[in-house]
Amino acid sequence: MVKQFLITRPRHDRETPYLYSFSKAIVQIAREDKNVRLTELYDSKANRTEVEDSLLSKDSTLAFFNGHGDEETVYGYNDKPVLDKENVRLTDKKIVYALACGSLVRLGGLSIQSGAQAYIGYRDEFMWVGDPSTSAVPDRDKNAAPFRKVCHVLIHSLFVGAPVGKAIEKAKEEYKKQIRTYGTSEDDPFGDAAAIGFALSWNLTCLDMAGNPNSAF
């Protein structure tokens, strides 16, 4: 059976290009998988109409949202809502991972009430630390590397069929690994290690899920 992988990748301000960068590797993997139909909504395509059309699919779907968020909303291009209480019913029978601040608090529960298998997200802000000298090219930002790594561990685990609970467990183990690394960093000429360690610890605490931990893509 063909499976659908939906990903939104808006890129319009100082923050969203980093999330766009974090998801680059998984997009390439999805493109090469003949058993998956990839729907990549990047830049201005990450809008409500395109998202809703994609979620109407009856195929088994993993929906990966990247963008800003709050307790009731995930945003797309130019911070326009793409998922909220008005259309969350479209997540029925789907697995959702929202790399967006705070959306798990209320939207996660609404998604499960609407029939979603699972909703993965953050209970507060998603944080990372960037290097201003390379912020124009997030792929080259070494400060952002540990955050990119954890995000990839989580979404890749989901993509290859790991149960949601196991994927979160792997991501949290990676967070702990990265925290240990940056907590003992001796090569830190600009004093960034402490801030990176704090942000990783914060994300570790805030990452959670609603729904069935045994559901899988």
C-alpha positions in Angstrom: 0.0 0.0 0.0 1.3 3.5 -0.9 1.9 5.7 2.1 1.8 9.5 2.0 4.4 11.7 3.6 3.3 15.3 3.8 5.8 17.9 4.8 5.5 21.7 5.1 8.7 23.7 4.8 7.9 27.5 4.9 10.9 29.8 4.6 10.1 33.5 5.1 11.9 35.0 8.2 14.9 34.5 10.4 13.7 31.3 12.1 11.9 29.2 9.4 15.0 28.7 7.2 16.5 26.7 10.0 13.5 24.4 10.2 13.7 24.1 6.4 17.4 23.1 6.8 16.6 20.6 9.5 14.2 18.7 7.2 16.4 18.6 4.1 17.8 15.1 4.7 14.4 13.5 5.3 13.0 15.0 2.1 15.8 13.4 0.1 15.1 10.0 1.7 11.4 10.3 1.0 12.1 11.2 -2.7 14.0 7.9 -3.1 11.4 5.7 -1.4 9.2 4.1 -4.1 6.6 3.1 -1.5 5.9 6.6 -0.4 4.2 9.5 -2.1 5.9 12.6 -1.1 4.0 15.9 -0.9 6.5 18.7 -0.1 4.8 22.0 0.5 7.8 24.5 0.6 7.9 28.3 0.7 4.6 29.8 -0.5 3.1 26.3 -1.1 3.0 25.8 2.7 -0.5 27.3 2.8 -3.8 26.2 4.2 -5.4 25.2 0.9 -2.5 23.0 -0.1 -2.3 21.4 3.3 -6.1 20.7 3.4 -6.0 19.1 -0.1 -3.2 16.8 1.0 -4.8 15.8 4.2 -7.9 14.7 2.3 -6.0 11.7 1.1 -7.3 8.4 2.4 -3.8 6.9 2.3 -1.9 6.2 5.5 -0.3 9.6 6.2 2.6 10.9 8.2 2.2 14.7 8.3 5.3 16.7 9.3 4.7 20.4 9.9 7.5 22.8 10.2 6.9 26.4 11.2 5.8 28.7 14.0 3.1 27.7 16.3 1.0 28.4 19.4 -1.2 26.3 21.6 -4.0 26.0 19.0 -2.3 26.6 15.7 0.5 25.6 13.4 1.5 28.2 10.9 2.9 28.0 7.4 4.2 30.6 4.9 4.2 34.2 6.2 2.7 32.9 9.4 -0.7 32.1 8.0 -2.5 29.2 9.8 -2.4 25.8 8.1 -3.7 23.6 11.0 -6.0 24.7 13.7 -9.3 23.8 15.4 -11.2 24.6 12.2 -9.5 21.9 10.1 -7.9 19.6 12.6 -10.6 17.0 11.7 -8.5 16.3 8.6 -5.9 14.6 10.8 -8.3 11.7 11.2 -6.3 8.4 11.1 -3.1 10.2 10.6 0.2 10.6 12.5 1.2 14.2 13.0 4.6 15.6 14.0 4.6 19.4 14.5 8.0 21.0 14.8 6.3 24.2 16.0 6.2 25.9 19.4 3.5 24.9 21.9 1.0 23.3 19.6 0.8 20.1 21.6 -0.8 21.9 24.5 -4.3 22.1 22.9 -4.1 21.3 19.2 -2.6 17.9 20.0 -5.6 16.9 22.1 -8.0 18.3 19.5 -6.3 16.3 16.9 -6.7 13.0 18.8 -10.4 13.9 19.5 -10.8 14.2 15.8 -9.4 10.7 15.2 -5.7 11.2 14.7 -3.6 8.2 15.7 -0.9 10.3 17.3 0.2 13.9 17.6 3.9 14.7 18.4 4.9 18.2 19.4 6.2 20.5 22.0 4.5 21.7 25.2 6.3 25.1 25.0 8.7 26.8 22.7 11.0 24.8 20.5 14.5 26.3 21.0 17.8 26.2 19.2 20.9 28.3 19.2 22.3 29.8 16.0 25.6 31.3 15.0 25.0 34.9 13.7 28.0 34.6 11.4 26.4 31.7 9.4 22.7 32.5 9.9 22.3 33.3 6.2 23.3 29.7 5.5 21.7 27.5 8.2 23.2 24.3 6.7 26.6 25.5 7.7 25.6 26.7 11.2 27.6 24.4 13.6 25.6 25.7 16.6 22.4 24.4 15.0 23.9 20.9 14.3 22.7 19.2 17.5 19.2 20.4 17.0 19.2 19.3 13.4 20.4 15.9 14.5 17.7 15.3 17.1 15.0 16.4 14.6 16.3 14.0 12.0 16.4 11.1 14.5 12.8 11.6 15.4 11.3 12.1 11.9 13.5 9.4 10.3 12.4 6.9 13.0 8.8 7.7 12.2 9.4 7.5 8.5 10.9 4.0 8.7 8.0 2.7 10.7 9.1 2.9 14.3 6.1 3.2 16.8 5.6 6.8 17.8 6.5 6.1 21.4 9.8 4.5 20.4 10.6 7.4 18.0 10.2 9.8 20.8 12.3 7.7 23.1 15.1 7.7 20.5 14.9 11.4 20.1 15.1 11.9 23.8 18.1 9.7 24.0 19.7 11.8 21.3 18.9 14.9 23.2 20.6 13.5 26.3 23.6 12.5 24.2 24.0 16.0 22.8 23.5 17.6 26.2 26.4 15.5 27.5 28.5 16.6 24.6 27.9 20.3 25.0 28.0 20.1 28.7 31.7 19.1 28.6 32.7 21.1 25.5 36.2 22.5 25.8 36.3 23.9 22.3 33.9 26.8 22.8 35.7 30.1 22.0 32.5 32.1 21.9 30.8 30.7 25.0 27.9 29.1 23.0 28.0 25.6 24.7 26.1 26.6 27.8 23.3 28.2 25.7 23.2 25.1 23.4 23.0 22.8 26.4 20.2 24.8 28.0 18.2 24.8 24.7 18.7 21.1 24.3 17.6 20.4 27.9 14.5 22.6 27.4 13.5 20.8 24.2 14.0 17.4 26.0 11.5 18.5 28.7 8.9 19.9 26.2 8.9 17.1 23.7 5.8 14.9 24.1 2.9 13.3 22.4 -0.9 12.7 22.5 -2.6 9.6 21.3 -1.5 6.0 20.7 2.3 5.4 21.3 2.1 2.2 19.4 0.8 3.8 16.2 3.2 3.6 13.2 3.6 4.9 9.7 
